[in-house]
Amino acid sequence: MFADFENSNANFYCFKPPEIIKQDIKTREISRLPNQANADFEILQWVGIDGDTYTNSILQTGVDFTVQNGRVTYDAWYEWYPDYAYDFTGISFKSGDTVSVSVKSSSSTAGTAVVENLTTGQKVSKAITSSAKLGGQNAEWIVEDFEQNGALVPFTNFGTVVFTGATAGTSSGGSVGIAGATLIDIKQNGKVLTSSSTSGTSQVTVKHT
């Protein structure tokens, strides 16, 4: 495992052989969702297949939280990049909920995204197809400060995000944990804003510094 920096993503990713295109990436838990803020901001928390060494496509799903005018809202979404992200309906969140998010590819052009609020029992899923083929090279667990209208959205102290049960499944039926994964933290304007770490074989923690 080694450290690197990006200006928008704090993440871990595992290298997978290119011929492996079927993966399960599942986090049983996202840390308690933030409930306080003094400014408008938005942060994404997600898992995905590909995106680091293979950038042609990404199958991803997760939860974002937005604070605007002092009001906190949460949305679950899915995306098969380069297509846009789409919001799920029929699921809601509040501060303190535990959330499970997972993506699974059945082929290089078909897959499923699932988000479940384990606190309330609400669950949504979406079968997705795309002409943008997955490479099956990376499994990713991400906290993201994303771009909007060509600029990064305001980044804030989100506390701590914990991904548990962080594993990737292979086309042969095996399972790969986070051992040997690459660690990337967010660095903006010369300042490192996150501190990422692992615990055991399946827990990823991202802390705001």
C-alpha positions, 0 to 999 in steps of 0.5 A, spaced: 500 500 500 502 506 498 500 514 498 498 518 493 494 525 492 488 528 488 484 534 488 478 531 489 478 524 491 479 520 497 479 513 496 482 506 496 482 502 489 485 495 488 488 493 481 484 487 478 486 483 472 483 486 466 480 480 464 476 480 470 469 484 469 465 481 474 465 484 481 461 485 487 464 491 491 460 492 497 460 497 504 455 495 509 456 501 513 457 508 511 459 513 517 454 517 521 451 522 516 453 529 518 448 533 520 451 540 522 454 545 517 455 553 517 456 553 509 453 550 503 457 544 500 456 537 497 460 531 498 459 524 495 460 517 498 460 511 493 463 505 491 465 503 484 468 498 479 474 502 475 476 509 474 483 509 476 487 505 471 481 504 467 478 511 465 473 509 459 467 507 464 465 507 471 459 503 474 458 506 481 453 508 486 453 511 493 450 517 497 451 524 497 449 529 502 448 537 501 447 542 506 444 549 503 441 554 507 442 550 513 438 545 511 441 538 510 438 533 504 441 526 502 440 523 496 442 516 493 444 515 486 447 511 481 451 512 474 455 508 469 460 513 467 460 517 461 453 517 462 450 522 467 448 520 475 441 519 476 438 519 483 434 513 486 427 514 488 423 511 494 429 511 499 430 516 504 436 518 510 437 522 516 443 523 520 445 517 524 443 512 519 447 506 516 447 505 509 449 499 504 451 500 497 454 495 492 455 495 485 455 488 481 457 487 473 454 481 470 458 483 464 462 488 461 456 492 459 451 490 464 450 491 472 446 492 478 447 498 483 444 497 490 443 502 496 439 500 502 438 504 508 439 498 514 436 503 519 429 503 516 429 497 511 428 501 505 432 498 499 433 500 492 436 497 486 437 499 478 439 494 473 444 498 468 446 497 461 451 501 457 455 501 451 461 503 455 465 497 457 468 496 463 475 494 464 474 490 470 481 493 473 479 497 479 475 496 485 474 503 489 471 506 495 471 513 495 469 520 498 469 525 493 469 533 492 466 533 485 466 538 480 460 542 478 460 548 472 468 547 471 470 548 479 470 544 485 464 544 490 466 547 497 469 542 501 467 541 508 469 538 515 465 531 514 468 528 520 469 520 519 467 516 513 467 508 515 467 503 509 466 496 512 465 489 509 469 493 503 471 487 498 471 486 491 468 479 488 471 476 481 469 473 475 471 466 478 467 467 484 473 469 489 473 475 493 479 480 494 479 484 500 483 491 501 490 488 502 495 491 497 490 497 495 492 504 493 491 509 498 489 516 495 488 523 499 485 529 497 490 535 497 488 542 495 492 548 494 498 545 497 494 542 503 492 535 505 485 535 507 483 527 508 487 522 512 485 515 509 487 508 512 485 501 513 483 496 518 484 488 517 482 486 511 475 490 509 475 496 513 476 503 510 476 509 514 477 516 511 477 522 516 477 530 514 484 533 517 
